[in-house]
Amino acid sequence: MFWRLGQGFGFQSSSAIEAILDKPEDEINLKELLEENGVLDECKSHNPKLLEYLCKPEVLSQLIDYILEVDETEIPSADGGYEEPEHTRLSYIASEILSSDVWSICEACVENKTLMVKLWSFLDSEGPLNPLQASYFAKVNEHFLDKKTEETVAFIQSIDNFVEKILRHAETSAIMDLLLKFISMDRCNTAIGIADWLYSQGLIQSLLRLLSPYVDPDVQFTVADVIKAIIAISANSNEPGVIGPNSLSRELVSRQTITTLTDYMTDSKAPHSATSLINGVSIVIELIRKNNSDYDVTPVLQMPLDTHPPTTRDPIYLGTMLRLFAEKIPVFQKILLKPSTESDLMPTSFGKIKPLGFERFRICELYAELLHCSNMSLLSDPNGEAMVMQRDHLRDYLFRHNSCARDLVMSDEDDDDSTFSDKNSKDFKETEDMNGAEDMHGRAPQITKDNLNLTTTDSPMSEAEPVSEEEYKDVMETAKALHHGDDDAASDTSYEPLPESVIEDAKKLPVIGDFLKIEFIQNNVIPTILDHFFDYPWNNFLHNVVYDVVQQVLNAPMDKDQNYALAVDMFKQGKITEKIVYGQELNDKKVAKPSGFRAGYMGHLTIIADEVVKFVEHYSSTFDQELLNLINDEKWQNFVNKTLVETRNRDNQLLGGLEPSMVGYLEDMDEGEMLDANNLPEMQFALEQELESNSSDDDVVEVHRELSHNSSSNDEDDGNDEDPLSREMSRRLSFESANDSDQDNRDHFAQYMSQQISDNNANQFSSSDEDDDDDDEVVEWVSRGNENKYPRSNFFINGSDREDFSDSEEEDGNDSSDDDRGFAEEEYSDGLVLNHGK
């Protein structure tokens, strides 16, 4: 290559490397070779002699030693500082070589089990690990996973007590990143089965054990981030890097896991209970946001057992989690009112305030997310829970017998001759035979504060014989029989279906979505968070959460009883109208004081009031007398009809008056030009845009109709009155002209002269060709700017607004209105500039 051909292009370093490699094999010093500056470049450029030497097992073993060994001695430099230790440099170079994109090195390492065992012995080190060494270890193994996926995964699955070893270093972020990389290799279209294997090794329960309130907070936060990352890569989507639902994410929402998690979150006597609560809420929020059943490609309600048998890749069901958290609402309410950690008053520039605290905020955030979850269609369906229970029961049976395929291929062209293809059972069985996983299916015991060790149980699950293809067909026939209500056929197989009594009991319970709303009403959740809204006027994070809850409650479908009941509770028990008026009055008193300022909640108070007003307008006819008294209260009516209207008008005003383009024209025009508005198309459109933003759609159409009529009659009668747009422009321009003082005129003249001088100086150093190019660019920029600056009216884009007219108005309108409206639409669609009176 060219950089070897001369001095300064790597020739000297290449020669030095060649000289070292030309020595007898027993005289080559690896350390001396690694200290050469060009060794990495030569390696990446596939120097054959260098690669032949580096691929030798004893050399690779030395490179691994450089990565694993830690030398923290610091050598003083001549200037009194500290130089980078020699061993650190060698570790870096060794990691770069082992992770380089050189196939021969990667293959030589991965296929040598002795080298891999030596490399992974790094996990046997006592913690905490050196972060730099851990990053090198993770980098090399992530490279091996990318290049030699199957071989590396097979080796990792052969490591005894892998979960225990890797979680021993949970506080080291590089090790946790390696674990996530390992999980992410389990794609839906591969037969590796990583998620299922880690499930059998008890990964989730071991991670959950580290969220105990008796564990150090730093470890808790790291483990929580790992769990959230697992949830993120297990989302039910087709995004890159996502592996889809799997056994790990399904176990996270299981009854055992959620029960343990809620116990941790509500253990107020533990030393780090607040940390467990904060991390638990963040995990639940991530579960809800990444597993919204409303976005499933195939909803569970449309997946009967006979045509869609359960797999480990089924969408995650959040109903069990939601019910368990709903049962804990009374406990969360106690923590919300009296958290375990109370903070002192916090000094600010406007006095001391009471801080909200992470516990209160996280609980309010939890309420908002649980409410989102309860509004999912699957969790609001009366038959949803029973159907999911049947699928889970059959999935557990098939998984226990190693027949719950990751990607089942069912052919049900003929119900009497269904075929089953398990693409992964063979590979999964081979992996188990290789690493002895058949003896490690034990689940983690119940977690208590006295049992926090990370060792997995030694007692395996009872050995289950793999189900044959014929037995699987029998199970599917049972599923079909259950689906069609044939109890006799269901009893002819060894598979025991879910008892009918269990299904009936589940159907008798309140629908899960309604159950949460019932708990909200019974435990005064809405009144409590509304009180917090005003008790903490400077916490906008809380205000945003409260607004989220309010808009969810008021915009939910009111044809469902519990939705309407929760909305009524917000008015009766929450007294939302009274609190809004009280908050406004309190703000007015503060503003009236000298140097007074608005309360921090006023922005959210306004949009909450808007939501309340919209709800009252739509459903006031269904209100009882108590509700009518609340909304007809004099203070509330005064707020709606006066205060809120004034606030809306003030918020809709243009902060800077006219748009900058129009102001520029005002400054550059003399009086004669200013009165001739029809010669200013850009100014005309600026004014038109302002009129459009402050007018209804009908006003815009009226302006266009008058413009079109005046435009057609200008040539016939020059004495006609000006069109509305011109009159408005003339009025504004004459007003500006009349109020300009002599000093303003002198300032305008000075600005004009300064601009002319600048333009003349610039023209002296530019050619005519450059001028032409600049003009073209200016024209192009202006046209593009105008195109973006003056968008089409929303009236013409959203045709649904036309339906606001009543039938009587349509009948009374003159016949030309439709033509005029069509003309205005055509003008907008063609992007024409309306010039008049030219």
N, C-alpha and C positions, 0 to 999 in steps of 0.2 A: 504494500500500500504506500501512498505518496509520503506519509509521515515517517517512513523508514528510510527515505532516500537521501536525506541530507541533514546536516547539523541544525539543531533547533526544531526538528520535527520528530523527536523521539528516537533518533538514531543511536545516541549514546546509551540511553537506558535499554533499548532493545539489544544492543551489543553486550551490555553488562549481563542481561538475563541469559543471553545465549552462552556467554562465557561461563556462567554458573552451571548451566545445564550440560555443558560439554565436559564437566568434570566427571570422574568416576562416580558411580551411584552412591557409594558409601561416603564420599566426600562432600556431597551436596548438602548444604545447610539451609533448611526451610526458612529459618528466621532471617538469614541473609537475603534469601530470595524475596520474602515478603516486604523487606525494607526497601527494595528497589521501587522507584517512583512509577514505572510503567507496567508493573506486574498486572494490575487490574485491566488496563487497556489491552495488554497482550492476551490475557485470558478471554476477554470478551470478543477479541478479534480472532479467536480460535487458533492460537499458535499451537501447532500439532505437538511439538516437542514439549511445550509447557503443559498442555493438557494431559499428555501421556504420563508426565511425572505427577501431576496433581491427582490423577485418578487412582493412584496406587493406594491400597487400603491403609498402609502405615502413614502415608502423608495425610489422607483424609482424617485419620485418627488424631494426628497432631493438630490439624485445623480445628477439630471439634474441641480438643483440649484448650486451645486458645479462647474459644467461645465460653467454655464452662468455667475455667479457672478465673478467680477474682484476685487481682493484685491492686490494692487500694493505696499503696505507698506513693507519696508525692515527692518529687525530686525538685529541690529549689533550683531556680535558674540564675544566671549571672546577674540579672537586673533585679533580683529580690523577689520575683514572682514565682509561679510554679508552671512547669511545662507539663504537657500531656504525658502521662505515664506511657512507657514503651509498650507495656502489655495491653493498654487500652487501644493503642494504634494497631497492634497485631490482631486483637479481637475484632476490630472493625474490618480489617482487610480480610480476615478469615471468613467472617459472615458474608461479606460481599462476594467472595469467591464461591461459597457454598450456595448462595442465593442468586448467582448469576444465571443468565439465560443460556446456559451451556448444557446440552442434553446429557453428554457423557458424564459430567460430574454428578448431576442429579441422579442418573441411573445407577452410578457406582455406589452412591450413598444408600439409596432406598433399597436396593437389592441386597445389600449387606446387612443382615439382621444384627450382627455384632455392633456395627457402627450406629445403627438406629437405637439399640438398647443403651449404648453409651451416651448418645445425644439426649435421650429422654430421661436419663438418670438425673438430669438437672432438676426435675420435679422432686427428687428425693432430698434435695438440699433443705436445710432449715431456713425458715423465713425470718425476717423479710428478705426477699431476694434483691439483689442489686438491680435497679431498674434498667441500667444500660445493658447488662448481661441478659436480662429477661427479654429485652427488645430484640437482641440479636438472635436468641433462641426462637422467639416467636416468628421472626422474619424468615429464618431458614425453613422452619416447618410449614409456614404458610406457602412458601415457594414449592415445597415438596407436594403439598396438597393440590396446588394448581397444576403441576406438571405430571405427577404420578399419583393421581387421585386414588385409584382403587388399591394400589399397593400400600400407600400411606395410611389409608383408612383401615385396611386390614391389620396393619401393624398396631395402630392405636387401639383397635378393638381387642387385641391380644394382650394389652397391658393389664396386669392384675390391679384391681382397685383403682381404676383410672379416675373415676369421679372423686374419690377421696383424695387422691394425690393432687389433682388439679385445683380442687377447691381449698386445699391446704394453703394455697397462695392466692386466695380470693382478693386480698388487698392489693395485689400487683395487677395493674390495668393491662399490661402486655399479655399476661397469661389468660386473662378473661377475654381479651380480643382474640386470642388463638382458639379458645373454646367456641366463641361465636363463629369464627371462620370454619371450624370443624363442623358445626351444625349447619352452616349455610351450604355445605357441599351436598346436602341431602335434597336433591332436586326431585320434582315429581316424575321426570322422565328417566331417572336412573334407578338402579336396583341395589343401591348400597344399604339403605335401611338405617341410617345413622340415628334419626329421631327415635325410631322404635327401639334401637339398641340402648340409647341413653335413657329412654323411658324404663326399660327393664333394669337398668343400673341404678334407678332411683335418683336421677339428677334433680328433678324438680323438688322432691322432698328434701334433698340435701341443701339445695339453695334456700328453700323456705326456712330450714332450720337456722340459717344465718340471718334471718330477718327477725329473730327473737328479740324482744326488748332487753334481754340480758347480754346481747352481743354488742361489741364496740360500734358506735355510730358510723365510723369511717368504713368498716366492713359492711354494715347495713346498706349504706349508700351505694357502694360498689356493686353489691349483689343485686340491689334493686335495679341498677342500670343494666346489669346483665339480663335480668328477667324481662325488662322492658324491651331490650334488643331482641330477645327470643320472640317476644310477642310481635315485634315489628316485622321480623323476617318470616313469621308464620301467618301473616295477614292473608286474607282470602282475596288476592288480587293477582294480576299478571305482570306486575311491575318487575323490572330487573332486580335481581338480588333477593327476591321473595320466594320462599320454598312452599308456601301455602300451608293450610291447616295440617296439623300432625298430632302425634300422640303427646308431645310435650305441651303444646298449647291447650290440648283438650284436658290434660291433667291439671293445668292451672285453674280451670273453671270447675273442677270436680268438687263434690260436696266436702270431701276430706280436706282438700287444699284450702278452700274458702273458709271452712270452719276454723281451721288453724290460723289463717290470716286474720280473721276478724277477732279471734281471741288475743292475738298479739296486739292488734290495734287498740283494743279496749282495756288492756291490762294497765290500769292507772297506777298500780303499786310498784311496777317494775322501774328500774333506774332510767331506762331509755325508752319509755313508752311513747313519748312524743315523736321520736325518730321513727319508731315502728309505725305509728299512725300516718306520718307524712309519707313514708315510703309505700305503705299499703295503699293509700289513696292514689298515689301516682301510678301504681301497677293496675289498679282497677280502672282508672281513667284510660290507660293505654289499651286495656282489654276491650273496653266498650268502643273506643274509636277505631280500632283495627278490625273489629268483628261485627260490624253493623249488618244484621241479617237482611235489612231492606235492600242492600246492594249485592246480595248473592245472585249469581247467574241463574241458578236453579233453586228456588226457595224450598225449604224442607217440607213445607206443606204440599208440595207437588212432587214428592219423592216417595211413593209407596214402596213398601218392602219387596213386593214381588217384582217390580221393574227396576228399582234402584236399591240394591242391597247395600248395607252400611259398609263403609271403608274408613280407614284411618285418615282419609283426606276429606271427610265430610265437613261442612261448615261448622264452626264452633257455636254451640248453643249457650246463651248467657242467662237462661231462665233460672237455673239453680243458683247461680251467683246472686242474681237480683233478689230472689226470695230470701236467701240467707242474710243479705244486707238489709232488706226491709225489716226482718225480724230484729235486727240490731239497732233500729232507728231510736228507740228509747235510750239506749246507752250512749249513742252518738249525741243525742240532745243534751244529756247530762254533761258530757265533755264540752259541748259548744257553750253551755252556760257557765261552766266552771272548769276550765282546762287545767291540766296538771302543772303547767308552768305559766305563772303570771308575771308579766313584765312591768317594771315601774314606769311612771310617766316619762315620756320622751321629750326633751327640750327641742323646740323648733324655732324658726324665725318669727313665728306668730304666737308663741306661747307653748306651754306644755300640753301634750296630747296623750291620750291613752292608746298604746299600740294594739292592733288587732291580734297579732300573734299567728304563727304558722298553723297551729292546731285549729283555731277557729276558721281561718281562711280555707284550709284543706277540707274541713267538714262541709262548709258551704259549697265548695267546688264539687265535693262528692255528691251532695244532694242534686246539684244541677245535672251531673252526668248520669246519675241513676234515673232522673226524670227523663232524660233523653233516651236511655235504654228502655224504660217502660213504655215509651211511645212507638217502639218498633212493632211492625205488624205481626210478626211471629209471636211476640210476647203479649200481644193483645188478643190473640185467637184462643177461643175456649178449648180447641182440640190440639193446640200446639204442644203442650207439655206432655200429654199422653203419647203422642206420636213419637216424640223424641225419646221418651223412656223406652219404648219398644225397640227403637233403633239402637240405643245404647246397650240394651240387654243382649241383643243379637251380636253387636260388635264385640262386646266383651267375651262372649262365648267363642266367636271365631278367632279372636286374638289369642285367647288362652290355648287354642289348638293350632296356632301358627297358620291359620288359614284366612285371616283378615288381610287380604292383599292390599298393598299400597295403591295398586291401580287395577281394580277388578275389571275384567272385560266380560260382560254378560251378553249373551245372544239369546233373546227371548222371542225369536220369530215364531217359535212354537212353544206354548206353555208346557207341553208334555215332554219337551226335549231341550231343556236349557243346558247350555254349555258354560263351563267356568274355566277361565284361564288365569293362573296366578303367575305373573312374570317374575316375581321376586322371591317366592317361597324357597326355591332351590338355592339361590344365592344367600338368602337369610339363614337357611339351615347350614350351609357350608361355613358361614361365618361363625355360627354358634359352635360347630364342631371344632373349629380352629382355636377359639379362645375360651372354650369351656363355659360359655354363657348359659348353658343349660343348668348350671348349678348356682346361678346368680340372679334369679328372678325374684328374690325376696324384696318385699316392699319395706320402706322405712317405717319404723315404729312411730307411735304417737309422740309428738314433740312436747317436752315439758322443760321447765327451767333447770331441772336436774339432769336432763339428758341432752346435752348439746354437742357430744362428740360426733365426728363426721364419719365414723366407721359404719359401713353398711352391715346389715344383718347377715349372719352366716346360714340362717335357715332358709332353704329354697322353698319355692312354692311346690305344691304337689305336682309330680310329673304328669303331664297331659299328653296323650297320644295325638299325633297330628291327624287331622280329619282328612279322610280320603275324598276323592271327587264324588263318589256315590253318596257318601255321608253328607257332603255339602249340598248335593241335589236334594236330599231328604230335608235338610234344614230349610232350603229355599221353598220346598213344597209346603213346609209348615208355615213359613212366613206368608205364603199365598193363602193358605187356609185361614190363617188369622185375619188376613186382610179381607177375606170374603166371609168371615164369620163361621167357618166350618170347624167346630171344636173336635169332632171325631177324628178328622184327618190330622189335626194338630197333635193328638195324643199318640200317634203311631210311630213317633221317632224318639230317639234318645235325647234330643234337644228339648229342654223344658222351657216353654214360652213363659213370658211374664204373666203372673196370675191375673186373672180378670178383675179380681177384687182390688188389686193395686191400681189398675187403670181407672176403675170406677172411683176409688178414693181420690185419685188425682183430679178427676173431673169435678168432684164435689168442692174442691178448694177454690177460692177466688182466683180468677185469671191473674197471672203474675203481674202484669202491668197495672191492673186495678188494685192489687194487693198493696203495692208500693204507695199508691195515692191514698188508700185507706189509712195506712200508717202515717202518712204525712198529715192527714186531717186529724187523726186521733192524738198525735203528739205535737200539734201546733208548730209544724216545721215552717210553714209560710209566714205566720206572724213573727216568729223568732228571727228569721233572716231579714224581714222588713225592719224590725227594730234595730238590728245590727247596721242596716244601711244608714240610718240616721245617727246611731251612736258613734260611728267612725266616719266622720264626714270627709276625711282626707285620704281614705284608702280606695283609690279608683279600681284596684284589682277586685276588691269586694263588690264595688258598685256594678262592675261589669258582670259579675257572676249573678248578682241579684236581678239585674235586668234580663239576663238569660233565662232565669227561672220564671220571671213574670211573663215574658213574651211566650215561653213554652206553654204556660198554663192558659193564657188568654187566647192563644192561637190553635189550641188542640181541637180536634173534632168534638163538637158539643152534643153530638147525637149519642155519645157514650156517657152513661150515668156518672161514672167516677170522674171523668174529665170536667163535667159541668159542676159536680159537687166540689171539686178542688177549686174551681174558679169562684164559686159562691163563697167558699171558705175564705178566699183571699179578700173578699169584700166585707164579710160579716165578722170573722174572727181576726183577720189581718188588718181590717179597717184601712185599706189602702188609700181610699179617697181622703179620709181624715188626715192620714200621715203625709200625703202629698201637700195638702193645704198647710199643715203645720210646718213642713219643711220650707215651703215658700215664704210663709210669714217670718220664720226664723231667719231666713236669708235676707229678707227685706229689712229687718231690724239691724242686721250686721252691716248691710250696705249703707244704711242711713247714718251710721256713726261716722265721726271724722276719720278719714283714712280707712274707711271700711272696705271690705272686699267680699266677693261672693263666696258662698260655701262650696266646698269641693265637690259636692254631689249634684250640683244644679244641672250640669249637662245631662247626666243620666236621669235626673228627676223629670226633665222635660220629655225625653223619649219614653219613659215609663208612663207619664201622663197621656201621651199620644196613644199608647197601646190601650190604656184603660178607656179612653174616649172612643176608640174604634170598637172595642168590645161592647160598650154600652149602646152604641148606635146599631150594632147588628143584633143584639140579643135582649134589648130592653123589654121587648114584648113578652118574654118568658119570665121576667122577674116577679117575685112575690112582693108583698107590700113593704117588707123590711128593706129589701134591696132598693125599691123605688124611693123610699124615704132617704136612703143614703145618697143616691145620685141626684135627688131633687133638693138636697140640702143647700141653703142659701150660699154658704161659703164655697161649696164645690162649684155651684153654678157660676158664681162670680169669678172663680179661678178659671173655669173653662171658657167663659164668654169674654173675659177681659184679659186677665193675666196671661193665659196661654196663647191667646190670639196676638197680644202684643209681643210676646216672646217669639212666636213664629215669624211675625213680620220683621222683627229686628234681625233674626237669624237669616232671613231670606234677602236682606239688603246687600247690595254690592259694597264691599268694604272700601274700595277705592273710587267709587263713583263710576265715571265713564271708563271704558276699556282703554288701555294704553295707546292703541292705534288711533282712536278718535282724538285723544289728547294731543298726540303728535300733529295731527292735521290742524287742530286749533292753534297751535303755536306757530305753524309755518304759513298760515293763510292770511292774506289781507282781507279787508272788510268786504270787498266785492266778491272775492272767491268764496268767502264764508257764507254768503247768502245764496250762492248758487249750489245748492245741495245736490242737484241732479248730476253734476259733473264729478261727483265724488263716490264712485261705486263702492270702494272699500269702506268709506265712512258710513255710507248708506247701509251696508251689510252689518257693520258694527252696531249701529243703532237698531237695525232690524233684529239682531241677536238679543239685544237688551230688552226690546219690547217683547220678544218671544218668551224670554225667561221670566218676565214679570206679568205675562198675560196668559189667558186661557187659550186653548187651541182654536176656539171660535174667533177670538180677537185676531189671531194670526191670519186665519182665513179671510176675515173681513179686510184686513190691511192689504192682503194680496189681491182681493177682488177690486178694491178701490184703486190700487196701483195699476192693475191691468186696464181698468176703464179710463183712468187719466192718461195712461200711456197711449191709448188708441185715439184719444180726442185732442192731444196736444197739438198735432199738426193742423187740425181743423180750427181750433180756437185758442189762440195764445193768451187770451184774456181770462181764461178759466182760473178758478182758485187752485192753489197748490194742493197736491195730494196729501194725505195725512202724514206720510213719512217725511215729506219735504217740509210740511208745516212744523213738525216736531223738531226737525233738524234746524230749521231757521230760528225757531224759538230759542233753542239752546245756544245756538251760535250768537244770536244777537244779544242774548243775556250775558254771554261771556265777553262779547265785545264791549257792551255798555259798562261793564264793571272793571275793565282793564284801566289802570292808571297810566299816566305818562311814563312813570318809572318802569312799568311792565313793558310798555312799548319799546323803551330804550333797551331793556334787557333782551327783548325778542330781536331787536335790530342787531345788538352785539352778538347774540348767538348766531344770527344769520350770517354776519360778516365773518365770524370765526369759522363757521362751517365752510363758507366759500373759499377762504384762504387755505384751509386744510385740503379742500378738494383740488384747488389749483396746484398746490405743492405736490400732491399725490399724482396729478396728471402729468407733471413734468418728467416723472420717472417711469412712465408706463407707455407702452406702445399701443397703437390702434388695435392690433390683434388682441392684446390683453384686455383692452376696453370692451371689445366685442364679446370676449369670453366672459368677462365680469357681468356684462349686461345680460347675457344668456343665463348665467347662474342666478342673477337677481330675479329675473323673470320666473325662472323655474322655482326659486325659493319662495317668491311671493305667491305663485299659484299653488304651490304645495302647502304653504302656510295658510292661505285662505281656505283651501280644501279641508284642512284639519281644524281651522279656527271657527268656521261657521258650519257646524254639522246640520244635517237635515232635521227638520222638526220632528219631535217624537210623535206628533199627531199623525204624520204621514207614515211613520214606521209602524206604529202600533194601531192597527185598524180597529182594535176592539174598543178604542175610545169613542168611536163614532156611534156606538150603540147607546151612549149615554143620553142621546136625544129622545124625547118622548114622541109617541106617535102623533100627538096633537101638534107639536112643533114642526114635525116633518110635513104635516098636511098644510099648516098655515104658511110655511116658507114659500117664497116665490120660486118659479120654475127655473130661474137662472142660477139659483144657489148651487145646484149640483154641477152646472157647467163651470161656474167660477171656482168651485172647490177642485174640480178636475184640472182646471188650468193651473192652479197653484201647485197641485201635486206634480204636474208635468214639468213646471218650472224648476221645482226642487230636484226631481229625478234626473233632469238633464244637466243640472249644475249651472244653470244660466244666471248671469248677473242682470238684474232688472235696472235698466237705465231709462230715465224719463226726462222729458223736456229738453232733449238735445237739439 
